[in-house]
Amino acid sequence: MKCEKRTMRLYAVTDRAWTGKQSLMEQVELALKGGATCVQLREKTLNREDFLREAVEMKALCARYGVPFIVNDDVEIAIESGADGVHVGQSDMEAGHVRALAGSGMIIGVSARTVEEALAAQRAGADYLGVGAMFSTSTKLDAHVLSLETLRDICAAVSIPVTAIGGINRENIGRLSGSGANGVALVSAIFAAEDIESECRALRALAEEMAG
């Protein structure tokens, strides 16, 4: 599955901290119904067997909606589950190594905080970049906020799609307009919402407006 700029428009990143009344799979389906254009499964505590089972199920769900399914960090799980892609951070496996393992068909996303990191990721074969944190976020308490100028510089320096991430919600998404970002990656703004489907509809419209 090809990674296009529109693929990044409304990128839903899972967090089971917000499950309760609904299962993670139910929440993801509501996000897809509301217009999520990409889904990333992010699991830090699940054992391998459960993670793989969940990834296979979520891949099938995303496929029904024609939306790319990305696994966070774990290249082996991404390959075994038939995921469309994998996202790695700067401290994870280098993009070139991921490409060698995953092959040419898999989407590879890389987190970047500087123009240098962004260009290095692009050279190594990354298909898109996740740039942030753009605002303070409760999802990653150790994340340092990036300036809008840095986001703008990264977007201008690379030719691959860029998604902004970190503390983005319907109140501040408009502040990213004109940055060159192709979309936004959201965690709590989607999964902590009372009505995930309608919130995604509103966020999708705002993301389209932001990306111009």
N, C-alpha and C positions, 0 to 999 in steps of 0.2 A: 504494500500500500504506500502510495507516494505521500510525502509530507508537503502540503501546500500551505501558503500563508493563511488561507481561510481555515485550515485545520486547527490553527492555534487560537481562533477567535474566542471561544469559551471553553477553556481547558479545566475539567473537573478533576481535582486531586483528592483521593479518598482519605478519610480519617475516621476510624471506627469509634473514636471518642464520642461522636455525635449519634451513634446508634442507640436504640432503646425501644421506642415505639415501633420502629421499622428496622429491618435487617439492612446490612450494607448493600446487598443486591437490590433490595426494594428502593433504597435511596438513589442508587446509581441509575436505575431505570427511570425514576422520576426526573433526574437531571437530564437524561437523554430525551425524554418526552418534552422537556422544557427548552431543549435546543443546545445542549452541550455538544461541542464539535470534536472533543477528544477526551478520553478518560485515562487517568493514571492510577494504578493500584499501588498504594504506598502502605507497606506493612513492616513494622519494626520488631514486633513481638511474637508473631505467629510462628509455629514450628513449620518445618519445610513441607511436610505432607499436607498440612492444612492450607498453607500458602499456595501450593501448586494446585490443589483442588479448587480453591477460590479463584485462582487466575484462569483456569480452564473454563469455569462457569461464567466469569465476567467477560472473557473473550467472546464466548458464544452470545452473550447478551449484547455486547457492543456491535457484534457482527450483524445482528438482526436490525440494528439501527444504521448500519453502514458507517459507523464511527470508529476511528483507530483506537486500539487498546494498548496502553503502554504500561510496562512494569517498572517500578522504581528500584534502582540499584542492582537487583539480582539478575544477571545475564543468563544464568542457567535456567532459572524459572521462566524467564521470558522465552527462551528457545523451546523448552519442554512444553510450555502451555500453548505454543503457537501464537504468542502475542505479536502484534504488529510492530512493536518497538520496545525499547528500553531507555530509561533516563538515568544518567550517572552524574554524580557530583564531582567536584575537583579532587576530592580525597578518595574517590572510587576508581574503578578501572578506567584507564585512558581510552579515549574514543577509538583510536586506531586498533587497539587490542580488542575492543568490543566488536569492531567491524570484522576483524579476522575470525573471531569466534562465531559471530551471528550471520555473516554473509552479507551480500549486497542488498538483499531485499528488505532487511529490517530497518525501521526508523530508529535513529539514534539521537537522543536529546542530551545536551550537556549543560550543566549549570555554569554560569560565568558572571563575574563581578567586575571585570576590567576588559578593556579593549584587547589587551594582550591575550588574556584567557580565551576571549571570544574568537580571535583570529586563529589561535592555536587549535581550538576545537574544530573550527571550520576546515582548517588544513588537514586535520586528522580524520575527517570524514563525517563530522556531525551533520545531521539533517536539520536540526533546529536548536535554539538556545533558550534556556530559562534564565532570566535576568532579575535579580533582586537580592534582598528584600526591598521593595519600593516604599513600604510603610511598616511601622512596627507591627509585629504579629505575635499572637499567642501560640501559634502552631510551632514556631521555632524561636524559642526565647533567646538563643544565642546569635540570631541573625542580625547583622548590622545593616542599617538602612542605607540604601544607595541613593545618590542624588539623581534628579531627573536629567541633569546634564550628562551624567555617565551613561544612563540608559540611551539617551539620544546619540551619544558618541558611538556606542556599541552598535546600535541600529544602522548608523551611517557607515560603519566600518565593514560590515558583513553583508553577504548576499543571501544568506539563508534566513528563514523565518525566526522571529524573536517573540517570545511570550514573556510578559512582565509578571512577576509573582511576589507575594509577600504582603499581607495585610490589606489587600485590595477588596473593596466592597462597592456597593452602589453609590455611596456618598463621595468616595474619592476617585473613582475610576476616570472621571472626566479630567482630572489633573494630569493624566497621562496622554491626553490628546496632543498631537503634533510631535510626539516623541519618536515616531517611526515604528513603535511596537505593533505587531500584527494581531495581538490579542492578549488576554489575561488568563493566568492560571489561578484558580481559587480553591480554597479548602473550606474554611468555616463559613464564608459568605454564601456558599451553596449548602453544605451539609448540616449547618446549625440552623438553617432556615426552618420556620414553622411549616411553610408550604414550599417544598423544594422545586416543584414543577413551575409554579408561577414566578418564583424568585429567579429561576433560570431564564424564563422568558424576558423578564425585566433586565437582567444582567446581559443577556445576549443582545438585546436592542442597544444597551449602553456601550457594549464592546464594539458593535458595528459602527456606532457613532464615533467612538474613540479612535478606531483604526482608520476611519475615513473611507 
